[in-house]
C-alpha cells in the first residue's frame, strides 16, 4: 500500500515519505544491532566473525546502507536545489554526489561479502 | 535607551545602513513600539507599520535583536542594548522597517482561506458540535503578521514556491473545519514537492509566533492526512468493481 504512494502521482509525498521510510528502517536496524550486541557480546575476531557471518545479517546491513545512501541522496538533492542557483554547477555537483554514493554502496557490498 | 535601526529609502539611499538612536524614554513607555514612537518624535523620517498596539493586528512585526516579533507586545525590559531592529527577513523592503508582503498574501490566498460549502445556505448559521469547533483552536487565532513565514529558512530559499507556515496553518484551519467540503481539493493543492513538503521541521515558526501557535503541528497533520486520504482512495478504487459485480 505504501509503495503505491511512492509513485509519480504523488510527487511531493513520494520524496517526503521515502525519507521517512528510510529513516524508520535505519532506526530499526540500529536498535536491532544494539540489542544483538548486548545479547551476543562478541569479543575478539572469531566472535565478531560469527556475529556478522550469517547471510541475513549481511543483507540487513546492506539494506541499512541502501537506506542511508537514499536518505542522504534526497537530503543533499534538496540542499543543492536550495543553495546552488547555477544549473550547470548544480548538475555537476549532483552527479558527483550520485557517483560517490554508488561507489560507497559498491564498497560496502565488497566489505560485507569479503569478511 | 540605545537602538540600532535598519534604514533604507530606495529613492534616496544607494544601500541600506544601520542608524543609531539614544532615546530618553518616559515612565509610561513599556513596550518596544512605545520606544519606536518616541524615536519618531525625534526623527519623523523613520517608517514602520503599526495599528492596534495590542498584538492583534500584526502590523508591527519586525526583526528584534535577531528574532521576529511584534514591537507592541515586546517589553523593553526584556531587550538587550543596543536593540537592533531590522525589517522581517526574506521579503523586499519598501522603506526602513516596512516590507512588501505581497508574496506572503499571495501564498495565503492560494490556500483558499475561506469556507467552501456547496450546500444551500441554512436559515441561520452553519452549526458545529463543540468537539468540531474545538478542532479549530490553535489555528484560527493566527493574525497573519508574517513573523513565522519570514523566519523560516525554507521560505527564504523558495519564497515563490513554498507556501510558508502561516499559509499552511490556514490551509489546515479550513481542512479541519467540519463545515468545509473541499478537503480533497485542498490536499491536492498542496501536492507538489515545494508548496507543503519543503517544510523540514526547522521549528523557527513555533519559536517566534507572537500568539504562541504551532504551525509545525498543523503542517504535520496535513502530511498525515494526505497519506490517510491517499490510502483510503486506493481502497475505494479497488472496491468499485466488486460493487458493480
Interface residues (C-beta under 8 A of the other chain):
Chain A: X1 X4 X5 X10 X11 X12 X13 X15 X16 X17 X78 X82 X83
Chain B: X157 X158 X190 X191 X192 X193 X194 X195 X196 X197 X200 X223 X226 X227 X230 X231 X234
